[in-house]
Each structure stands twice: as structure tokens, then as C-alpha cells.
Amino acid sequence: MEIEDYGRARVLVTSHGQTFLVDLVSFDLNGGCTCAHFLSRLKPEINRARELGNFIPGHFFRCPHIRAARDFILDQHFLPRLLELYPDNEDS
């Protein structure tokens, strides 16, 4: 998978020659994706859970592209910032 930062919480994920836009803040920070799996299966499940009042963002509602984008943002943006804030926690 190839991942590219695309601006405010949006990431382009290329997998098997197809590129998908992942928005990490949509659906209450669950994330959303333009892939067929998310649009046809996961998004309807999220909407159903929201209607019932029991939607909790999590792995079950995330396609592989959302999971990869979250890992990318964590590894490339969030964790390096933590290391800057807490340099004494780095293993040597």
C-alpha cells in the first residue's frame, strides 16, 4: 500500500493500482473511505448503528485503507511530535 498525506486529516491510499481518499475525521473520528467495501458495507452499518444510538468508532467499521491511513498519521505525524515533547522517553 502506498500512502500520501493529502491535507487536513485526508490521506490518499493506493492499493492494487487503485487510489482511495480516506477522511480520518468523518463518522465521529472513525474515518471514511471512497472504496467500494466502505461505501457498500461499512457506511450502511455505521448509519444503522447511529440510528440505533449505539455507534462506537472502531476497527469493525474501518476498511484496510482507513486502518493504513490511521497508522500512517500516527507514525508520521503524531508519534514524532510526542518524541519532541518527551525526548527522555526514547530508547537508545
RAJO-V106849 format. One record per pair of residues at least 24 apart in sequence whose C-alpha atoms are under 10 Angstrom apart, sorted by the first residue. I is the first residue (numbers start at 1). J is the second residue. If there is no record, write none. Layout:
i = <I,I>
j = <J,J>
This chain:
i = <1,1,1,1,2,2,2,2,3,3,3,3,3,4,4,4,5,5,5,5,9,9,9,10,10,11,11,11,11,11,11,11,12,12,12,13,13,13,13,13,14,15,15,19,20,20,21,21,21,22,22,22,22,22,22,22,23,23,23,24,24,24,24,24,27,27,27,27,28,28,28,29,29,29,30,30,30,30,30,30,30,30,30,30,30,31,31,31,31,31,31,31,31,31,31,32,32,32,32,32,33,33,33,33,33,33,34,34,35,35,35,35,36,37,37,37,38,38,38,38,38,39>
j = <64,65,68,69,65,68,69,72,65,68,69,72,73,69,72,73,69,72,73,76,69,70,73,69,73,65,66,68,69,70,72,73,65,66,69,64,65,66,68,69,65,64,65,65,65,66,65,66,69,63,65,66,67,68,69,70,66,69,70,66,67,69,70,73,55,56,57,61,55,56,57,56,57,58,55,56,57,58,59,60,61,62,66,67,70,57,58,61,62,63,65,66,67,69,70,61,62,63,65,66,62,63,64,65,66,69,65,66,63,64,65,66,63,62,63,64,62,63,64,65,66,63>
